[in-house]
Amino acid sequence: MQPLAWRLVKQCCGQAVLSMSETGNEPVDGHVEIDGIRLKLAQPFSSPGKWIGQREILTQLLACWVMLDESDLPLTPRLVGSPGIGKTQLAIAAAQASELPLYIYQCTADTRPEDLLITPVLAQDGKIAYHASPLVTAMIRGGVCVLDEGNRMNEKSWASLAPLFDQRRYVESIVAGISIPAHRDFRAAVTMNQDESTFEIPDYILSRLQPTLQVGFPDKQDEMAILQYHLPFAEAEMLAMTVEFLQHAHELKLDFSPRDGINLLRFALKRMAQDPDHPISRDEAWREALERCLGEEAIDLEALAERKQRTLGGDNVPLGLADFFFDPDDPLHPDRDEDDDED
């Protein structure tokens, strides 16, 4: 019996997802041979976690992976949102719902094409062994690959994946000298954080990573359920304080996430349990955890939101070239108004 979410997607689309097809290169003892090159495959990722709330976006992600016909291809969506909001967990839940093995590749600024595909390694016998990345392993086995934080990766690495995410569905390893076609059941998703420490992904890649699924902050009920799931031993009062803080932050458009709430609550609980005889109160422990985990500025959310708004240019006056060389009150400033001198 397949999970309910996966069956619902099938029913909505009026078609069944095609079953796993044979590749002609079945893995043996964690290895597979392609064009005379023996590859060691990566291990799948397993996690007991689950996706809580926001069922619609999970259904949308599963719909991206449905294949309606023999000529149809799955989509590779972008999961976009603030850090710590659960984008990776969403992809994990979708892989579990589709009953496919899951592989996760963590993208970084120095990721190279060979890191994404096949890496040569010096074996114990002095020969070169070839290790397939989680991405290539998912392609071979017919699993799900999550490219986590994909917009931290440079264009050269993305270029090596261009033929994978269009109708060609293959990658070419220069290191191993082989081309690897994707299994029919291969699926992929890319998570992307919305922050400034990322690369600009070229348009020819973005056109292949469609659609964009925006992962938003959970509502109050879902956020409470998330914290209760991760911290079932937490007191109700401490959970309520944390949820109220997070919901207020969401209202002010501050990027404090459920992950932040889990971490600060964990620290507060550990501080209270560290010395049961110490007269530290719940409020004091929680405030200390808030300051240590999220910074002093998190104590006053309204002031933090106001400073963030000013930083984004709310009250800033555009600078001209002369502003870099003259003070605003300098008589030699070319843009200084004559009325100012008269005053």
C-alpha positions as CSV (number, residue, x, y, z in Angstrom):
1,M,0.0,0.0,0.0
2,Q,1.4,3.4,-1.0
3,P,1.3,6.5,1.2
4,L,-1.9,8.6,1.1
5,A,-0.2,11.7,-0.2
6,W,1.3,9.8,-3.2
7,R,-2.0,8.1,-4.0
8,L,-3.8,11.5,-3.9
9,V,-1.4,13.0,-6.4
10,K,-2.0,10.0,-8.8
11,Q,-5.8,10.3,-8.5
12,C,-5.7,14.1,-9.1
13,C,-3.6,13.6,-12.3
14,G,-5.7,10.6,-13.4
15,Q,-2.6,8.5,-14.0
16,A,-0.4,6.1,-12.2
17,V,3.3,6.7,-11.7
18,L,5.3,4.3,-13.8
19,S,7.2,1.6,-12.0
20,M,11.0,1.3,-11.8
21,S,12.5,0.2,-15.1
22,E,15.6,-1.9,-15.6
23,T,18.9,-0.1,-16.3
24,G,20.9,-3.1,-17.5
25,N,23.5,-2.2,-14.9
26,E,22.3,-3.6,-11.6
27,P,24.4,-2.7,-8.5
28,V,26.3,-5.6,-6.9
29,D,27.8,-5.2,-3.4
30,G,27.4,-1.4,-3.6
31,H,29.2,-1.2,-7.0
32,V,28.0,-0.9,-10.6
33,E,29.9,-1.1,-13.9
34,I,29.2,1.4,-16.7
35,D,31.2,1.2,-19.9
36,G,34.0,-0.8,-18.2
37,I,34.3,1.7,-15.3
38,R,33.5,0.3,-11.8
39,L,31.7,2.8,-9.6
40,K,31.3,2.6,-5.9
41,L,27.8,3.9,-5.0
42,A,26.8,6.2,-2.1
43,Q,24.6,5.1,0.7
44,P,21.0,6.4,0.8
45,F,19.9,8.8,3.5
46,S,17.5,7.7,6.2
47,S,15.7,9.9,8.6
48,P,12.8,9.3,11.0
49,G,11.6,12.9,10.7
50,K,8.3,13.9,9.2
51,W,6.7,16.9,7.5
52,I,4.2,18.7,9.8
53,G,1.5,21.0,8.4
54,Q,1.4,22.8,5.1
55,R,0.1,19.7,3.2
56,E,-0.5,21.6,0.0
57,I,3.1,22.3,-0.8
58,L,4.0,18.6,-0.1
59,T,1.3,17.7,-2.6
60,Q,2.6,20.2,-5.1
61,L,6.1,18.7,-4.8
62,L,4.8,15.2,-5.4
63,A,2.9,16.4,-8.4
64,C,6.2,17.6,-9.9
65,W,7.5,14.0,-9.9
66,V,4.4,12.4,-11.5
67,M,4.9,11.0,-15.0
68,L,1.7,11.1,-17.1
69,D,2.9,9.1,-20.1
70,E,5.9,7.2,-21.5
71,S,7.1,10.4,-23.2
72,D,6.6,12.6,-20.1
73,L,9.4,13.7,-17.8
74,P,9.4,14.7,-14.1
75,L,10.0,18.2,-13.1
76,T,12.9,19.4,-11.0
77,P,11.4,22.1,-8.6
78,R,13.1,24.8,-6.6
79,L,12.2,24.8,-2.9
80,V,12.7,28.4,-1.8
81,G,12.5,29.9,1.6
82,S,14.3,31.2,4.7
83,P,17.0,29.1,6.3
84,G,15.7,26.7,9.0
85,I,12.2,26.6,7.7
86,G,12.2,22.9,6.7
87,K,12.9,22.9,2.9
88,T,15.1,19.8,3.2
89,Q,12.6,18.1,5.5
90,L,9.9,18.7,2.9
91,A,12.0,17.0,0.2
92,I,12.7,14.1,2.6
93,A,9.0,13.7,3.3
94,A,8.2,13.6,-0.4
95,A,10.9,10.9,-1.0
96,Q,9.3,8.9,1.8
97,A,5.9,9.3,0.3
98,S,7.0,8.2,-3.1
99,E,8.8,5.2,-1.6
100,L,12.1,5.9,-3.4
101,P,15.6,5.9,-1.8
102,L,16.8,9.3,-0.9
103,Y,20.2,10.9,-1.5
104,I,21.3,14.4,-0.3
105,Y,24.1,16.4,-1.8
106,Q,25.2,19.5,0.2
107,C,26.2,22.2,-2.3
108,T,28.9,24.7,-1.3
109,A,30.7,27.6,-3.0
110,D,33.7,25.4,-3.8
111,T,31.8,22.4,-5.2
112,R,33.5,21.2,-8.4
113,P,31.8,19.3,-11.3
114,E,33.7,16.1,-10.3
115,D,32.4,16.4,-6.7
116,L,28.8,16.4,-8.1
117,L,29.5,13.4,-10.4
118,I,32.4,11.0,-9.9
119,T,35.4,11.4,-7.7
120,P,38.7,9.5,-8.3
121,V,40.1,8.0,-5.1
122,L,43.4,6.3,-4.5
123,A,42.6,2.7,-3.3
124,Q,44.6,0.6,-1.0
125,D,46.1,-1.4,-3.8
126,G,47.5,1.8,-5.4
127,K,44.9,1.9,-8.2
128,I,42.3,4.5,-8.9
129,A,38.8,3.8,-7.6
130,Y,35.8,5.8,-8.8
131,H,33.2,6.9,-6.2
132,A,29.8,8.0,-7.5
133,S,28.3,11.1,-5.7
134,P,24.8,10.9,-4.1
135,L,23.4,12.6,-7.2
136,V,24.9,10.0,-9.6
137,T,23.9,7.2,-7.2
138,A,20.3,8.4,-7.3
139,M,20.5,8.5,-11.1
140,I,21.7,4.9,-11.3
141,R,19.4,3.4,-8.6
142,G,16.3,5.4,-9.5
143,G,16.0,7.4,-6.4
144,V,15.5,11.0,-5.2
145,C,18.4,13.4,-5.0
146,V,18.1,16.7,-3.0
147,L,20.6,19.3,-4.0
148,D,20.6,21.2,-0.7
149,E,21.3,25.0,-0.8
150,G,21.8,24.8,-4.6
151,N,22.3,28.6,-5.0
152,R,25.6,28.3,-3.1
153,M,27.1,26.5,-6.0
154,N,29.0,28.2,-8.8
155,E,28.0,28.2,-12.5
156,K,30.7,25.8,-13.6
157,S,29.3,23.1,-11.4
158,W,25.7,23.9,-12.5
159,A,26.8,23.7,-16.2
160,S,27.8,20.0,-15.7
161,L,24.1,19.3,-14.7
162,A,22.5,21.1,-17.7
163,P,21.9,17.9,-19.7
164,L,20.5,16.1,-16.7
165,F,17.6,18.5,-16.1
166,D,16.3,18.7,-19.6
167,Q,15.0,16.0,-22.0
168,R,18.5,14.5,-22.4
169,R,18.6,13.2,-18.8
170,Y,22.2,12.2,-18.6
171,V,25.5,13.5,-17.1
172,E,29.0,13.2,-18.5
173,S,32.0,12.5,-16.3
174,I,35.2,13.9,-17.7
175,V,37.2,12.2,-14.9
176,A,35.9,8.7,-15.5
177,G,35.3,9.2,-19.3
178,I,31.8,7.9,-19.3
179,S,28.2,9.2,-19.8
180,I,25.6,8.1,-17.3
181,P,21.9,8.1,-18.2
182,A,19.3,8.7,-15.5
183,H,17.1,5.9,-14.4
184,R,13.4,6.4,-15.3
185,D,12.5,6.7,-11.7
186,F,15.1,9.3,-10.9
187,R,13.7,12.4,-9.3
188,A,15.4,15.6,-8.0
189,A,14.6,18.8,-6.1
190,V,16.8,21.8,-5.3
191,T,16.5,23.8,-2.1
192,M,17.6,27.4,-2.0
193,N,17.9,29.8,0.9
194,Q,16.8,33.4,0.6
195,D,19.9,35.2,1.8
196,E,22.8,37.3,0.4
197,S,25.5,34.6,0.8
198,T,24.6,32.9,-2.5
199,F,25.6,32.8,-6.2
200,E,23.4,34.1,-9.0
201,I,22.2,31.0,-10.9
202,P,22.3,31.5,-14.7
203,D,19.0,31.7,-16.5
204,Y,19.6,28.6,-18.6
205,I,19.8,26.6,-15.4
206,L,16.8,28.3,-13.7
207,S,14.7,27.5,-16.8
208,R,15.4,23.8,-16.1
209,L,14.5,24.1,-12.4
210,Q,10.8,24.6,-12.5
211,P,8.4,25.3,-10.8
212,T,9.4,27.4,-7.9
213,L,7.7,26.3,-4.7
214,Q,7.8,28.9,-1.9
215,V,8.0,27.4,1.6
216,G,6.5,29.8,4.1
217,F,6.6,30.0,7.8
218,P,4.1,27.7,9.6
219,D,1.1,29.0,11.4
220,K,0.8,29.0,15.2
221,Q,-0.8,25.5,15.4
222,D,1.7,23.9,13.1
223,E,4.6,25.6,14.8
224,M,3.5,24.3,18.1
225,A,3.2,20.8,16.6
226,I,6.7,21.0,15.2
227,L,8.2,22.0,18.5
228,Q,6.3,19.3,20.4
229,Y,7.5,16.7,17.9
230,H,11.1,17.6,18.3
231,L,10.9,18.4,22.1
232,P,8.2,16.1,23.5
233,F,9.8,16.5,27.0
234,A,9.4,20.3,27.0
235,E,6.9,21.9,29.4
236,A,3.8,23.5,27.9
237,E,4.7,26.9,29.2
238,M,8.1,26.9,27.6
239,L,6.7,25.7,24.3
240,A,4.0,28.5,24.4
241,M,6.7,31.2,25.1
242,T,8.7,30.0,22.1
243,V,5.8,29.8,19.7
244,E,4.6,33.3,20.7
245,F,8.0,34.7,20.0
246,L,8.3,33.0,16.6
247,Q,4.8,34.0,15.5
248,H,5.6,37.6,16.5
249,A,8.8,37.5,14.5
250,H,7.0,36.1,11.5
251,E,4.5,39.0,11.7
252,L,7.4,41.5,11.7
253,K,8.9,39.7,8.7
254,L,12.0,38.6,10.6
255,D,13.7,35.4,9.6
256,F,13.6,33.5,12.9
257,S,12.7,30.0,12.0
258,P,11.3,26.9,13.7
259,R,14.9,25.6,13.8
260,D,15.9,28.8,15.8
261,G,13.0,28.1,18.2
262,I,14.0,24.5,18.7
263,N,17.6,25.4,19.4
264,L,16.9,28.2,21.9
265,L,14.3,26.0,23.7
266,R,16.8,23.1,23.9
267,F,19.4,25.3,25.5
268,A,16.9,26.8,28.0
269,L,15.8,23.3,29.0
270,K,19.4,22.1,29.4
271,R,20.2,25.1,31.6
272,M,17.3,24.4,33.8
273,A,18.1,20.7,34.1
274,Q,21.8,21.4,34.7
275,D,21.2,22.3,38.3
276,P,17.7,21.4,39.5
277,D,18.4,23.1,42.9
278,H,19.3,26.4,41.3
279,P,16.5,29.0,41.6
280,I,16.7,30.0,37.9
281,S,13.1,30.6,36.7
282,R,11.7,29.6,33.4
283,D,11.6,33.2,32.2
284,E,15.2,33.8,33.0
285,A,16.4,30.6,31.4
286,W,14.3,31.2,28.3
287,R,15.6,34.9,28.0
288,E,19.2,33.7,28.5
289,A,18.8,31.1,25.7
290,L,17.2,33.7,23.4
291,E,20.1,36.0,23.9
292,R,22.8,33.3,23.5
293,C,21.2,31.6,20.5
294,L,19.7,34.5,18.5
295,G,21.6,37.5,19.8
296,E,20.8,40.5,22.1
297,E,18.9,42.2,19.3
298,A,16.3,39.4,19.3
299,I,15.1,40.6,22.8
300,D,13.4,43.6,21.2
301,L,11.8,42.4,18.0
302,E,10.1,45.7,17.1
303,A,13.4,47.6,17.3
304,L,15.1,44.9,15.2
305,A,12.4,45.0,12.6
306,E,12.8,48.8,12.4
307,R,16.5,48.6,12.0
308,K,16.2,46.0,9.3
309,Q,13.7,48.2,7.4
310,R,16.1,51.1,7.5
311,T,18.9,48.9,6.3
312,L,16.8,47.8,3.4
313,G,16.6,51.5,2.3
314,G,13.4,52.7,3.9
315,D,14.8,56.1,4.9
316,N,18.0,56.2,2.9
317,V,18.7,59.1,0.5
318,P,20.5,58.0,-2.8
319,L,24.1,59.0,-2.9
320,G,25.7,60.8,-5.8
321,L,29.3,60.6,-7.0
322,A,30.2,63.8,-5.1
323,D,28.9,62.4,-1.8
324,F,31.9,60.0,-1.8
325,F,34.4,63.0,-1.8
326,F,32.6,65.8,0.1
327,D,30.7,66.0,3.3
328,P,27.0,67.1,2.9
329,D,27.8,70.4,4.5
330,D,31.0,71.1,2.6
331,P,30.7,74.5,0.7
332,L,32.6,72.9,-2.2
333,H,30.0,70.1,-2.6
334,P,28.8,70.4,-6.2
335,D,25.2,69.4,-5.3
336,R,24.9,71.8,-2.3
337,D,21.9,74.1,-2.6
338,E,22.5,77.8,-2.5
339,D,19.6,78.1,-0.1
340,D,21.6,76.2,2.5
341,D,24.3,78.9,2.4
342,E,21.8,81.7,2.8
343,D,20.4,79.9,5.8
